[in-house]
Amino acid sequence: MEKAIVAEILTIGTELLLGHNIDTNSAYIGEQLAEAGIDVYWKTTVGDNEDRIAKALRLALARSEIVVCTGSLGPTEDDVTCRVIARVVGRPLILDQVVLESIRRRFAERGLTMSSNNERQALIPDGAIVLANPRGTAPGLFIRLGDGKVVVAMPGVPSEMRPMLREQVIPRLREGLGVRARIRSRILKTCGITESKLDEAVGDLARSAQNPTIALLAHAGEIHIRLTVKTESEAEGQRFLDDLEARLRERLGDLIFGRDEERLEEVLGRLLLKEKQTVAVAESCTGGLISHRLTNLPGSSAYFICGEVVYSNQAKERLVGVPHELISQYGAVSRPVALAMASGVREAAGTDLALGITGIAGPDGGTAEKPVGLIYIAMASKEGVHCREFRFLGDRDTNKLLASQVALDMLRRHLLSR
Amino acid sequence: MEKAIVAEILTIGTELLLGHNIDTNSAYIGEQLAEAGIDVYWKTTVGDNEDRIAKALRLALARSEIVVCTGSLGPTEDDVTCRVIARVVGRPLILDQVVLESIRRRFAERGLTMSSNNERQALIPDGAIVLANPRGTAPGLFIRLGDGKVVVAMPGVPSEMRPMLREQVIPRLREGLGVRARIRSRILKTCGITESKLDEAVGDLARSAQNPTIALLAHAGEIHIRLTVKTESEAEGQRFLDDLEARLRERLGDLIFGRDEERLEEVLGRLLLKEKQTVAVAESCTGGLISHRLTNLPGSSAYFICGEVVYSNQAKERLVGVPHELISQYGAVSRPVALAMASGVREAAGTDLALGITGIAGPDGGTAEKPVGLIYIAMASKEGVHCREFRFLGDRDTNKLLASQVALDMLRRHLLSR
């Protein structure tokens, strides 16, 4: 087993501390390093302050082999990363003629004259490898220190940083450090089970599995199971993941709806296509969200016929034929109305399947008998129509989302059970 | 000048280091602390590793007065934050009966039985103030140490963390520390203008303004103007912001649609209520998104009557009365069909206003004559019906979003011009 190579990410910029920008760079860097087999244990953010950048860099070099910095490499006075790195690693700044020339050319091409501020970007710590930045003016730096440790500095603009990392930094790191192992991960997505029930069902695997490891991640309406494997061989990694996935599927069955980037509506769309089934939707409290999700997929016109957002009682009666008496007897939020909506829209649209959803998304409109979050979801097919009652505890947006999730999942399970 | 109070943010979770989740929490926390007049100099992220969480917490307590932690507070084995904090600050864990009872109640309300994993969430460091979490099971912690320093722990789920921070943490911090200077910011939201046009219109103010400062932030379909002011007096800060807002409004007029958290659909909803106007929508390529956005507001049933997602040609004919000949002559994606959809749904639903949207969201279905991104948006009122043509350049999701944005904005401008 090779020794673990640990990298640390240092993102620099006062705007990150103030929350004006969300730091997406460090997530990207972390992902790329992990895939290259390099572990990240620490991530630090400091503002454009020389003293704190220097402290953070020293600390990082003391506990990690690689330090990847981004930000504060631009042409303005408060872009200080390069100067601080030179000071901390004890290298003088030297004017790099190649860099100077390329900056000058970039300005000339755009018909601009170069300011002395931009000239400062050609001052490079002695012995640093300059990383070309075809998308901007600030070049990156790759510095190998006497003790074998590495300091990398890249600009903070994501469109400049990302290709520089992928094309120039990662290959140099892998080569220089002799890293061979790679990390691969796979996500299995579940819905219809709580996080703690899922932990009871597969927690023993999560605790015993070493390679791949298992982690549970909760999202609104779905819980993801992440499998992560570290191997040198691609084939071996895939086999480890396949084996573990098979064991999880054995326990969880169709609670697992998809893998990796797959969305629930996408899995459902494929099933509808495969089974040659069409669908229509009558929505009240979800207000169009279910139709929106069903039509997020290219080609959804093959199975999605129409959606009716029947918000008013009159619309429920006129558009999907809910009998007036049903609404006056049971109220618009009731099981009989959900059933009538599903049957009504199925008949009117002439589809194989249909959904009817009525409920109280909140925050207003709840009563003791019918509280906020009470939602009825009915599904109609040629076998008949049935309805489930839910009590969601979220805010309005969350309740709409959870109801849409359950409704789409009811269709999915119906199609799987055919 | 009062002494600066420095806070440090510690986000915990291996998924953050691996880049599987983007850390939006720390940006939100940084913003809220800055507005409360509390500086943040350091932000650290570590994985779910007890040893490194403890190291990071000790380091943070050595250099900052306040440490705000998020993440790893859930019910599973690898959620270790609470245990580590107790160890680092030297307080035993005690079973909190109130917390235990509230977790139990939450489960009972949903008809679920509580697992022993969830019971562990009621173990609280001695002397900690428990922060209620009405949106989830894991409570937060607020611990004041003997030396006056503060450790806060909150769950990592943003919808649980954000209100806890705003309502329970910030007020306690401000009170305890006697902070006076505050940063206030205000966001003015525009739509219907590009970032470069906006820069031309107000760039001189952005470059000259010192307090408040101005920054432009581009989002899908809207550009925000952020004004930021730092003052001790609430009244003075508000006056500075009001003055600058007035100057911006003078230049931009109704290009500014809202302020701060206001969403376009919310501004529109208020206008519809005020003008006592009702609306119906016939959507094809936006697939329900416009109805979804119009119903994201509590009380939207007062103005939103119905939405029809007429995806198939038959649905366009049957539900909103688009003449068959129009579709065969001009195609479903055409100006005449959009006009007929708007008029048809207005008549059928009996509303004051109506929208009709048809287009090609992509990525498939485009031709040389009718490319992906071509979208027609028609609006009908008692004055008549008109239609605008757009060519959006985004992917499917973005095109749907941009079309919904323009459509809602057409309604807004119509109501403003009445």
Contacts between the chains, C-beta under 8 A, distances in Angstrom:
chain1	res1	chain2	res2	distance
A	16	B	27	7.3
A	16	B	30	7.5
A	16	B	43	7.2
A	17	B	30	5.2
A	17	B	34	7.9
A	17	B	40	4.6
A	17	B	41	7.2
A	17	B	43	6.2
A	18	B	30	5.6
A	18	B	31	6.4
A	18	B	34	5.1
A	18	B	40	7.6
A	19	B	26	7.5
A	19	B	27	3.9
A	19	B	28	6.0
A	19	B	29	7.2
A	19	B	30	3.7
A	19	B	31	3.1
A	19	B	32	7.6
A	19	B	34	6.9
A	20	B	27	7.8
A	20	B	31	7.4
A	20	B	215	7.1
A	20	B	217	7.9
A	20	B	226	7.4
A	21	B	27	7.1
A	22	B	22	6.7
A	22	B	23	7.7
A	22	B	24	5.5
A	22	B	27	4.6
A	23	B	22	7.7
A	23	B	23	6.4
A	23	B	26	7.5
A	23	B	27	7.1
A	24	B	22	5.5
A	26	B	19	7.5
A	26	B	23	7.5
A	26	B	45	7.5
A	27	B	16	7.3
A	27	B	19	3.9
A	27	B	20	7.8
A	27	B	21	7.2
A	27	B	22	4.6
A	27	B	23	7.0
A	28	B	19	6.0
A	29	B	19	7.1
A	30	B	16	7.5
A	30	B	17	5.1
A	30	B	18	5.5
A	30	B	19	3.7
A	31	B	18	6.4
A	31	B	19	3.1
A	31	B	20	7.3
A	32	B	19	7.6
A	34	B	17	7.9
A	34	B	18	5.0
A	34	B	19	6.9
A	40	B	17	4.6
A	40	B	18	7.5
A	41	B	17	7.2
A	41	B	46	6.8
A	41	B	47	6.7
A	41	B	49	7.5
A	41	B	52	6.0
A	42	B	44	6.9
A	42	B	45	7.3
A	42	B	46	6.1
A	42	B	52	7.2
A	42	B	56	7.6
A	43	B	16	7.2
A	43	B	17	6.2
A	43	B	44	7.0
A	43	B	45	3.9
A	43	B	46	7.7
A	44	B	42	6.9
A	44	B	43	7.0
A	44	B	44	5.3
A	44	B	45	7.7
A	45	B	26	7.6
A	45	B	42	7.2
A	45	B	43	3.8
A	45	B	44	7.7
A	46	B	41	6.8
A	46	B	42	6.1
A	46	B	43	7.8
A	47	B	41	6.6
A	49	B	41	7.5
A	52	B	41	6.0
A	52	B	42	7.2
A	56	B	42	7.7
A	185	B	18	7.7
A	185	B	20	7.7
A	194	B	112	6.7
A	195	B	74	6.9
A	195	B	75	6.6
A	195	B	76	7.1
A	196	B	75	5.2
A	196	B	76	7.8
A	196	B	115	4.5
A	196	B	117	5.1
A	196	B	118	5.6
A	197	B	115	7.4
A	199	B	75	7.0
A	199	B	76	5.2
A	199	B	77	7.8
A	199	B	115	7.5
A	199	B	117	5.9
A	200	B	115	6.0
A	200	B	117	7.6
A	203	B	76	7.3
A	203	B	77	7.0
A	203	B	117	7.9
A	206	B	76	7.8
A	206	B	77	7.4
A	207	B	77	6.1
A	215	B	14	7.0
A	215	B	15	7.1
A	215	B	78	7.1
A	216	B	76	6.1
A	217	B	15	6.2
A	217	B	20	7.5
A	217	B	21	7.6
A	218	B	74	7.1
A	218	B	157	6.9
A	220	B	159	7.8
A	226	B	15	7.5
A	226	B	20	6.9
A	228	B	18	7.7
A	281	B	309	7.6
A	283	B	288	7.9
A	286	B	292	7.8
A	287	B	291	5.7
A	287	B	292	5.3
A	287	B	294	7.2
A	287	B	295	2.8
A	287	B	296	7.2
A	287	B	300	7.5
A	287	B	304	7.8
A	287	B	307	7.6
A	288	B	283	7.9
A	288	B	288	3.6
A	288	B	289	6.9
A	288	B	290	7.2
A	288	B	291	3.0
A	288	B	292	3.9
A	288	B	294	7.8
A	288	B	295	6.5
A	288	B	307	5.2
A	288	B	309	6.9
A	289	B	288	6.8
A	289	B	292	4.5
A	290	B	288	7.2
A	291	B	287	5.7
A	291	B	288	3.0
A	291	B	291	7.5
A	291	B	292	7.9
A	291	B	309	4.2
A	292	B	286	7.8
A	292	B	287	5.3
A	292	B	288	3.9
A	292	B	289	4.5
A	292	B	291	7.9
A	292	B	292	5.0
A	292	B	400	7.7
A	294	B	287	7.2
A	294	B	288	7.8
A	295	B	287	2.8
A	295	B	288	6.5
A	295	B	309	7.2
A	295	B	311	6.6
A	295	B	400	8.0
A	296	B	287	7.2
A	296	B	396	7.0
A	296	B	397	6.7
A	296	B	400	7.6
A	298	B	362	7.2
A	298	B	363	5.6
A	298	B	364	5.0
A	298	B	365	7.8
A	298	B	396	6.3
A	299	B	364	6.6
A	300	B	287	7.6
A	300	B	311	7.5
A	301	B	311	5.5
A	301	B	312	6.6
A	304	B	287	7.8
A	304	B	309	8.0
A	304	B	311	5.2
A	305	B	311	6.3
A	305	B	312	5.0
A	305	B	314	7.5
A	305	B	315	5.9
A	306	B	308	6.9
A	306	B	309	5.8
A	306	B	310	5.6
A	306	B	311	5.8
A	306	B	312	6.5
A	306	B	315	3.8
A	306	B	319	6.3
A	307	B	287	7.7
A	307	B	288	5.2
A	307	B	307	7.6
A	307	B	308	7.5
A	307	B	309	3.4
A	307	B	311	7.5
A	308	B	306	6.9
A	308	B	307	7.4
A	308	B	308	5.7
A	308	B	309	7.3
A	308	B	319	7.4
A	309	B	281	7.7
A	309	B	288	6.9
A	309	B	291	4.2
A	309	B	295	7.1
A	309	B	304	7.9
A	309	B	306	5.8
A	309	B	307	3.4
A	309	B	308	7.3
A	309	B	309	7.3
A	310	B	306	5.6
A	311	B	295	6.6
A	311	B	300	7.4
A	311	B	301	5.4
A	311	B	304	5.2
A	311	B	305	6.3
A	311	B	306	5.8
A	311	B	307	7.5
A	312	B	301	6.6
A	312	B	305	5.0
A	312	B	306	6.5
A	314	B	305	7.5
A	315	B	305	5.9
A	315	B	306	3.8
A	315	B	349	6.9
A	318	B	348	7.8
A	319	B	306	6.3
A	319	B	308	7.4
A	319	B	319	7.4
A	348	B	318	7.8
A	349	B	315	6.9
A	362	B	298	7.1
A	363	B	298	5.6
A	364	B	298	5.0
A	364	B	299	6.6
A	365	B	298	7.7
A	391	B	109	7.2
A	391	B	110	6.4
A	391	B	111	8.0
A	393	B	106	7.6
A	393	B	109	7.3
A	393	B	110	7.0
A	393	B	135	7.7
A	394	B	135	7.0
A	394	B	159	7.7
A	395	B	135	7.6
A	395	B	159	7.4
A	396	B	296	7.0
A	396	B	298	6.2
A	397	B	296	6.7
A	398	B	159	6.8
A	400	B	292	7.7
A	400	B	295	7.9
A	400	B	296	7.5
